[in-house]
Amino acid sequence: MQIAAFLSDLKSLSVCSYDAAIALVKPANNTFRTSGEPSEQSSNGKVPLVNQPASKIADSDPDLQRANELVSLHYDVKVKYLQNGPDPELLQARKEVAEVLYALDRA
């Protein structure tokens, strides 16, 4: 389960720009790319966001907002599953699939 969560986080970071990915993994009160010159361009051709708080970048970057929403949704689903267990409809569907596979195996 931890591997799946890690891969999900990596996928979230891969859809973001470099600056957005750094903002996602840095604490909100830190800044980043302080060593770059303001005239320096990042790999996507934009001027890097120098000395801006990560929370300000998170508010302005739609990719980062989507990544944060995805992480939040993943967390909510995971917590609900841990608290309530699997959904009864899911358990019923699993049982029906097992019955079909058993019937196919016998045929």
Secondary structure, DSSP 8 states (H G I E B T S, - for coil): -HHHHHHHHHHHHHTS-HHHHHHHHS-TT----TTS-TT---TTSS---TT--HHHHHHH-HHHHHHHHHHHHHHHHHHHHHHH-S-HHHHHHHHHHHHHHHHHHH-
